[in-house]
Amino acid sequence: MAEKGIPFTKKQIEAIISKYPTPFHIYDEKGMRDNAGRLTAAFSWAPGFKEYFAVKACPNPYIMQLFKEEGFGSDCSSMAELVLAERVGITGEEIFFSSNDTPAPEFVKARELGAVINLDDISHIPFLEKHAGIPEQISLRYNPGPLRPGNAIIGKPEEAKYGFTRDQLFEGYRILRAKGIKRFGLHTMVASNELDPDYFVDTAEMLFDLVIDIKAALGLRFEFVNLGGGFGIPYLPEESAIDLEYVSEKIKDLYDRKIRAAGLHPLKIFMESGRMMTGPYGYLVSRVLHIKDTYKKFVGLDASSANLMRPGIYGAYHHITVLDKEGSPQNRIYDVTGSLCENNDKFAVDRLLPEVTVGDIVIIHDTGAHGHSMGYNYNGKLRSAELLLYGDGSVKLIRRAETLEDYFATLDFSRLPKRR
Ligand SMILES: *Cc1c(COP(=O)(O)O)cnc(C)c1O
């Protein structure tokens, strides 16, 4: 099987491990910047194009700062993500607040920050008005239901909990217009980890057509459409990344033929990718603690699914490299496990690898999105550190590892009966 690249050598990572014990996630700064620049360049034709980095993929202020420097905003969906954006100095319309089943205080916070508010449901119009007031600009999230096929992670649109139906969308804009709102946006998010570039072209076309239909029905003019996130990444070595230039060119063609032709130019194009921006640039670095040979062969790591739960919950593939053994014959079959008391705590099942020995450094690829951020504390496992690796080889600790004190911080042991 083809190998996947790694932005550091064994010597480099050993020096890093001597300072920051395994396991940890390490992110390739240059890789993220190059990819961000590529997206911006691909859409340079689009008036007011903006990517709002979906914070949930990698909610670390240093990562958000990096994308801020690349001209991106933040796509937030919770109180903590809004506060993170605020702490990084990302405010106002640099924040896209795309939530669902939203608690009132989150709408209040989003309003306070001046974020663009994207509503998930028609009942949220009176809810927002009651709790936070109606802002001057608003966006609605469209769920095309049976009109679009879905995919494995997000499911079929008509079964997804997100968004307005088509009829509700028209009704929603009518209500908002009656309330005096003048600035409108339209949003959708119908796929996740989708690798077919034409899916995104179809999404753009769907939104362009809708903008034209709503203009015809209600006379509303839109400031932007937000195509959502969902750009897939090549988790498998034989997959390839989405050709952004192709997607951009096709969308430009549609823009000219539909939006310009309908006299609706300028219409800004927004995106809110998470996975594509950080996923391929993160690596979970761990060490082999045990090799076990029973009915199957097991490689036991010092990382667990508390550090990366995607394989456990979605059966997701994450490529694994045994450092310094890339050239060895991949002729052993292992389950690669962590130490949780859960049998789905496996990074890989029946994976072909070179012969692994205790002490080997194992790199799990593509952990930059929904990796550390989906981490949890089951079995009292502590969350790992996050490191940022720069192009010159230097490293910055951007989140320290948790300690037992962190884990126990919400407990008050003093109320236990006195021990004699
Ligand atoms: C998760 C999410 C995103 C980002 O999705 P990716 O698949 O990481 O690109 C964007 N918008 C919304 C509303 C989301 O829920």
The ligand as an SDF file (V2000), in Angstrom:
LIG
                    3D

 15 15  0  0  0  0  0  0  0  0999 V2000
  -19.2090   20.6420   11.0460 C   0  0  0  0  0  0  0  0  0  0  0  0
  -19.7210   21.8120   10.3340 C   0  0  0  0  0  0  0  0  0  0  0  0
  -18.9040   22.4670    9.4150 C   0  0  0  0  0  0  0  0  0  0  0  0
  -17.5440   21.9740    9.0310 C   0  0  0  0  0  0  0  0  0  0  0  0
  -17.6280   20.7470    8.4310 O   0  0  0  0  0  0  0  0  0  0  0  0
  -16.3240   20.0320    7.8480 P   0  0  0  0  0  0  0  0  0  0  0  0
  -16.8550   18.7270    7.3930 O   0  0  0  0  0  0  0  0  0  0  0  0
  -15.3740   19.9350    8.9530 O   0  0  0  0  0  0  0  0  0  0  0  0
  -15.8410   20.8890    6.7330 O   0  0  0  0  0  0  0  0  0  0  0  0
  -19.3920   23.5900    8.8260 C   0  0  0  0  0  0  0  0  0  0  0  0
  -20.6300   24.0660    9.1200 N   0  0  0  0  0  0  0  0  0  0  0  0
  -21.4390   23.4630   10.0010 C   0  0  0  0  0  0  0  0  0  0  0  0
  -22.7650   24.0570   10.2860 C   0  0  0  0  0  0  0  0  0  0  0  0
  -21.0120   22.3120   10.6360 C   0  0  0  0  0  0  0  0  0  0  0  0
  -21.8170   21.7080   11.5050 O   0  0  0  0  0  0  0  0  0  0  0  0
  1  2  1  0
  2  3  1  0
  2 14  2  0
  3  4  1  0
  3 10  2  0
  4  5  1  0
  5  6  1  0
  6  7  2  0
  6  8  1  0
  6  9  1  0
 10 11  1  0
 11 12  2  0
 12 13  1  0
 12 14  1  0
 14 15  1  0
M  END
$$$$
